[in-house]
């Protein structure tokens, strides 16, 4: 057998299910061609925008599909969220006014802390009573239509449970735990293919609501990166990362964090790694530009570490094998990221002949999920080569594919590869 240690590729690689994302950019992907960090875009919208009249849906709204389809057409996935209460809405209504007119309980409120991150224009806004049976009925109807449109769509990377509290961030203690757990189960019943996220919320909700949701396979969304940290947040994120994604969002723009002195108090990079983040929201375009212009090295480092980052430390395989015989292959792998890979994927072993024709000789759909970011992991196979494989010299290639919602995408390993993500390990001679 021959043993090889592939040379690592030192730059970060864009890969499915991980990396930096932009928030509701309002501009096409061509304007960010020189921003190599952007791996997806994230959209959130008020419920009233998508269902302006009961049962009549406006999926093509300019701030929704009218905008994000430009990105998905270029291969960028999207995350989608719908809010029932939005302190930055353009009028009093985030939940539809027709819901109020049907008799749903709720209240108008006004809040102004003077902090630009806490409120938009100071005005009265209506928030529904989430315990009201009418609210639950109409929300369930809307989410059923929403899931019917997007759950199967491989361009939709995640949906966040934004149905409760301002910005859908699950703050507040007025609503019953029964209702919040109902929201969790409703989403799980409707979204069978799309990963779900739940906001970290008020820590008093963690034991009765958030942790049970995480144990059911829902990931964590933590807004507030770069700001104060709640006790036990690392434990909560670690619990989530074993099952699903942890996605973070900055507390505010870079300049805002610096103005408050938080850049000296709270280590944002340490939190990204310690909380096992797979994705981080750079913010709106203007907010993201602050990071791009002032801290590109930070963006590079975090892009490489967040999520998974697979490297082959050593591989060994038979240099010569009989046609139709047993081919032995083994490798030691390291996940140099901070989180496991938690999607559907496959490890592929491929033989490529001198004319460039490829034969997949082995496929392992379980192994990518076993490469945890702690320790080294062994893949070992004894493969029956096809009897029809012609004698001759072949390049042995290794590759990984992401197969999210049935669509095959390249997972780039931490090595030099070709345009299809294949890493060349060496030569194998097939003999008669």
C-alpha positions in Angstrom: 0.0 0.0 0.0 1.0 3.6 -0.5 0.6 6.3 2.1 0.1 10.0 1.1 -0.5 13.3 3.0 -2.3 15.7 0.7 -1.1 19.3 0.8 -3.6 21.5 2.6 -5.2 24.5 0.9 -4.8 27.4 3.3 -7.5 29.8 2.1 -11.1 29.5 3.2 -13.5 27.7 0.9 -17.1 28.5 0.3 -19.2 25.5 1.2 -22.8 24.5 1.5 -24.5 25.2 4.9 -21.8 27.4 6.3 -20.2 30.9 6.1 -21.1 34.6 6.1 -24.5 35.8 4.9 -26.0 39.1 3.9 -29.3 40.3 5.2 -32.1 41.5 2.8 -29.5 43.1 0.5 -31.9 45.0 -1.8 -29.1 44.7 -4.5 -28.2 42.0 -6.9 -25.3 39.6 -6.6 -23.3 41.3 -9.3 -22.7 44.2 -6.9 -20.9 42.0 -4.5 -18.7 40.0 -6.9 -15.6 41.2 -5.1 -16.9 40.1 -1.7 -15.7 36.5 -1.6 -17.2 35.9 1.9 -20.9 35.9 0.9 -22.2 32.4 0.9 -26.0 33.1 1.2 -28.6 35.8 1.7 -31.2 36.1 4.4 -34.7 37.6 4.1 -37.2 38.5 6.7 -40.6 40.1 6.1 -43.8 41.0 7.9 -46.7 38.5 7.6 -49.0 41.3 6.3 -46.7 41.6 3.2 -47.1 38.0 2.1 -50.8 37.7 3.0 -52.3 41.2 2.5 -55.8 39.6 2.2 -56.8 36.4 4.0 -55.9 33.4 1.8 -54.4 35.6 -1.0 -50.6 35.4 -1.0 -48.1 37.8 -2.5 -45.0 35.6 -2.8 -43.7 37.7 -5.6 -43.4 40.9 -3.5 -40.5 43.2 -4.4 -39.0 42.7 -1.0 -39.4 38.9 -1.2 -39.1 36.6 -4.3 -39.0 39.8 -6.4 -35.6 40.4 -4.8 -34.1 37.0 -3.7 -34.8 35.2 -6.9 -31.9 37.2 -8.4 -29.6 35.5 -5.9 -30.9 32.0 -6.1 -30.5 32.3 -9.9 -26.8 32.8 -9.3 -26.5 29.8 -6.9 -26.9 31.6 -3.6 -29.2 29.9 -1.1 -31.6 31.9 1.0 -32.9 31.8 4.6 -36.5 32.9 5.0 -38.3 34.4 8.1 -41.7 35.9 8.6 -42.5 38.2 11.6 -45.8 38.8 13.3 -44.4 41.8 15.2 -41.7 44.2 13.9 -40.6 47.3 15.7 -39.1 48.5 12.4 -42.2 48.1 10.3 -43.4 50.9 8.1 -46.8 51.2 9.7 -48.7 49.9 12.7 -49.2 46.4 11.2 -46.8 43.5 10.9 -49.5 40.9 11.4 -52.2 41.7 8.8 -54.8 44.3 9.8 -57.5 41.8 8.6 -56.5 39.6 11.5 -57.3 42.5 13.9 -60.5 43.2 12.1 -61.7 39.6 12.5 -61.6 40.1 16.2 -58.1 38.7 17.2 -57.1 40.1 20.5 -54.0 42.3 20.7 -52.6 45.6 21.8 -51.0 48.8 20.5 -47.7 49.6 22.0 -45.1 52.4 21.7 -41.5 51.9 22.7 -38.5 54.2 22.3 -35.3 53.5 24.2 -33.3 56.0 22.1 -31.2 53.1 20.9 -31.3 52.7 17.1 -31.0 48.9 17.5 -34.2 48.8 19.7 -36.7 50.6 17.6 -37.4 52.3 14.2 -39.7 55.3 13.8 -41.5 56.0 17.1 -45.2 55.2 16.5 -48.0 53.0 17.8 -47.7 49.4 16.5 -50.1 46.5 17.0 -49.0 43.1 18.5 -51.4 40.2 18.5 -52.3 38.1 21.5 -50.4 34.9 20.7 -52.6 32.9 23.0 -55.8 33.9 21.0 -57.3 30.8 19.2 -58.1 33.1 16.2 -54.4 34.0 15.9 -53.3 30.4 16.1 -55.9 29.4 13.5 -54.8 32.0 11.0 -51.1 31.6 11.6 -51.4 27.9 11.1 -53.2 28.5 7.7 -50.5 30.9 6.6 -47.6 28.7 7.6 -49.2 25.7 5.8 -49.2 27.8 2.6 -45.7 29.0 3.3 -44.3 25.5 3.8 -46.2 24.2 0.8 -44.3 26.7 -1.3 -40.8 26.5 0.2 -40.2 23.3 2.1 -39.2 21.3 -1.0 -37.2 24.2 -2.5 -33.4 23.3 -2.3 -32.7 27.1 -2.6 -34.2 27.6 0.9 -31.5 26.8 3.5 -33.5 27.5 6.6 -36.6 29.0 8.2 -36.6 30.6 11.6 -39.6 30.5 14.0 -40.3 34.2 13.9 -43.9 34.0 14.9 -43.6 35.3 18.5 -42.6 38.7 20.0 -40.9 41.8 18.5 -38.7 40.8 15.4 -39.8 37.3 16.2 -37.0 37.0 18.7 -39.1 35.2 21.4 -38.5 37.8 24.1 -41.2 38.4 26.7 -43.0 36.2 29.3 -46.7 37.1 28.7 -47.5 34.3 26.3 -48.1 30.8 27.7 -45.5 28.0 27.4 -48.3 25.9 25.9 -48.6 28.3 23.0 -44.9 28.5 22.3 -44.5 24.8 22.3 -47.5 24.6 20.0 -45.6 26.9 17.6 -42.6 24.6 17.7 -44.7 21.5 17.0 -46.6 23.4 14.2 -43.4 24.3 12.4 -42.0 20.8 12.8 -45.2 19.3 11.3 -45.0 21.6 8.3 -41.3 21.8 7.5 -40.1 18.3 7.0 -37.2 19.0 4.8 -36.1 22.6 5.6 -33.9 23.1 8.7 -35.6 25.2 11.4 -34.1 27.7 13.8 -35.4 29.0 17.1 -34.2 32.3 18.6 -32.3 32.0 21.9 -35.0 34.0 23.6 -35.4 34.9 27.2 -33.3 32.5 29.3 -36.4 31.8 31.4 -37.8 30.0 28.4 -34.8 27.8 27.8 -35.8 24.8 30.0 -39.6 24.7 29.2 -39.5 25.6 25.5 -36.1 26.2 23.8 -34.2 23.1 24.9 -37.1 20.7 24.2 -37.2 22.3 20.7 -33.5 21.8 20.2 -33.8 18.2 21.3 -36.4 17.7 18.5 -33.8 18.8 15.9 -34.3 22.6 15.7 -31.2 24.8 15.5 -30.4 28.0 17.4 -30.4 31.5 16.2 -28.5 33.9 18.5 -28.8 37.6 17.8 -26.5 39.8 19.8 -23.0 38.7 18.7 -20.4 41.2 20.0 -22.6 42.2 23.0 -23.3 40.8 26.5 -23.5 37.1 27.0 -26.1 35.2 29.0 -24.9 32.5 31.4 -25.1 29.0 29.9 -25.4 30.3 26.3 -22.3 28.2 25.4 -24.0 25.1 26.8 -27.2 25.8 24.9 -25.3 26.3 21.6 -23.3 23.2 22.2 -26.5 21.2 22.7 -27.9 22.6 19.4 -24.7 22.0 17.4 -24.9 18.3 18.0 -28.2 18.2 16.0 -28.5 21.3 13.8 -27.0 24.6 13.0 -26.1 27.5 15.2 -26.5 30.8 13.4 -25.4 34.1 14.8 -26.1 37.8 14.1 -24.2 40.8 15.3 -25.9 42.9 18.0 -25.4 45.9 15.7 -23.0 47.3 13.0 -19.3 47.4 13.7 -19.3 51.1 14.3 -22.1 50.7 16.8 -20.2 48.1 18.8 -17.1 50.2 18.8 -19.1 53.3 19.9 -20.4 51.3 23.0 -16.9 50.0 23.8 -18.0 46.5 23.3 -15.2 45.7 20.8 -12.9 45.8 23.9 -15.3 44.0 26.3 -16.8 41.1 24.3 -14.7 39.0 21.9 -16.8 38.4 18.9 -14.4 35.9 17.3 -14.2 33.8 20.5 -18.0 33.6 20.6 -18.2 32.5 17.0 -15.9 29.6 17.7 -17.1 28.8 21.2 -20.7 28.8 20.2 -19.9 26.4 17.3 -21.5 28.7 14.7 -22.1 27.4 11.2 -23.2 30.8 9.8 -23.0 34.5 10.9 -25.1 37.3 9.5 -23.0 40.3 8.4 -26.1 42.4 8.5 -27.6 44.8 5.9 -25.3 45.8 3.1 -24.2 49.0 4.7 -23.5 47.2 8.0 -21.6 44.4 6.2 -19.5 47.0 4.3 -18.1 48.1 7.6 -16.6 44.6 8.2 -15.4 44.3 4.6 -13.6 47.6 4.7 -12.1 47.4 8.1 -11.7 43.8 9.1 -11.3 41.5 6.0 -8.7 39.4 7.8 -11.3 38.6 10.5 -13.8 37.7 7.8 -11.2 35.3 6.3 -10.4 33.6 9.6 -14.0 33.2 10.7 -15.1 32.0 7.2 -12.5 29.2 7.4 -13.4 28.1 11.0 -17.1 28.5 11.2 -19.1 25.3 10.4 -17.1 22.3 9.1 -13.8 22.3 7.3 -12.7 18.8 6.2 -9.0 17.9 5.8 -7.4 14.5 5.0 -4.4 14.1 7.3 -3.2 10.9 5.7 -4.5 8.3 3.2 -3.4 4.9 2.3 -4.5 2.6 -0.6 -3.4 -0.2 -2.8 -1.2 0.9 -5.7 -2.0 -2.2 -7.7 -5.2 -4.2 -7.8 -6.7 -7.0 -10.0 -9.6 -6.2 -12.2 -12.7 -7.2 -10.3 -10.6 -7.6 -7.1 -10.6 -6.0 -3.7 -9.3 -2.5 -3.4 -8.3 -1.3 0.1 -8.6 2.4 1.0 -8.2 4.1 4.4 -7.8 7.7 5.5 -7.5 9.8 8.7 -9.7 12.9 8.6 -9.8 16.1 10.7 -12.7 18.5 10.9 -10.8 21.8 11.4 -14.0 23.8 11.7 -16.0 24.3 14.9 -19.2 22.4 14.1 -20.2 19.1 12.6 -21.6 18.7 9.1 -25.4 18.2 9.8 -26.9 17.9 6.3 -27.3 15.0 3.8 -24.0 14.3 1.9 -21.6 11.6 0.7 -18.0 10.8 0.6 -17.0 9.5 -2.9 -14.0 7.5 -4.1 -13.4 7.8 -7.9 -11.1 6.3 -10.5 -10.4 8.5 -13.5 -8.8 7.0 -16.6 -6.4 8.7 -19.0 -9.4 10.0 -21.1 -11.0 11.7 -18.2 -13.7 9.1 -17.7 -14.7 8.6 -14.1 -16.0 5.6 -12.3 -17.4 6.0 -8.7 -16.1 2.9 -6.9 -17.5 3.7 -3.5 -20.0 6.0 -1.9 -20.5 6.5 1.9 -23.5 8.7 2.8 -22.9 8.3 6.6 -19.3 9.3 7.0 -19.5 13.1 6.5 -21.7 13.4 9.5 -19.3 11.5 11.6 -16.3 13.9 11.2 -16.7 15.9 14.4 -14.5 18.9 15.2 -12.8 16.9 18.0 -10.2 14.3 17.3 -9.3 12.4 14.1 -11.7 10.2 12.2 -10.9 7.1 10.2 -12.6 6.0 7.0 -11.7 2.5 5.9 -13.1 0.4 3.0 -12.5 -2.8 1.2 -14.1 -2.2 -2.2 -15.1 -4.7 -4.9 -13.9 -3.1 -8.2 -16.2 -3.5 -11.2 -15.1 -6.5 -13.3 -15.7 -4.3 -16.4 -13.1 -1.8 -15.4 -10.4 -1.9 -18.1 -6.8 -2.6 -17.1 -4.6 0.5 -16.9 -3.5 3.4 -14.8 -6.1 5.5 -13.0 -6.0 8.6 -10.9 -7.6 8.0 -7.5 -9.8 10.9 -6.5 -11.7 11.6 -3.3 -14.6 14.1 -3.2 -17.5 15.0 -1.0 -21.0 16.1 -2.1 -23.7 18.0 -0.2 -27.1 16.5 -1.1 -29.4 19.0 0.6 -33.0 18.3 -0.5 -31.8 16.0 -3.2 -29.6 18.5 -5.0 -25.9 17.6 -5.3 -23.4 20.4 -4.5 -19.6 20.3 -4.2 -18.1 20.2 -0.7 -14.6 21.6 -1.1 -12.0 19.9 1.1 -9.1 21.7 2.6 -6.8 20.7 -0.3 -6.0 21.7 -3.9 -8.8 20.3 -6.1 -10.3 20.5 -9.6 -13.4 22.5 -10.7 -15.6 19.6 -9.5 -14.0 19.4 -6.0 -12.0 16.2 -6.7 -8.7 15.8 -4.8 -6.1 13.7 -6.6 -4.4 11.3 -4.1 -2.2 9.4 -6.6 -2.2 6.6 -9.1 -3.7 3.1 -9.0 -2.9 0.4 -11.6 -5.7 -2.1 -12.5 -4.3 -5.4 -13.7 -5.7 -8.3 -15.6 
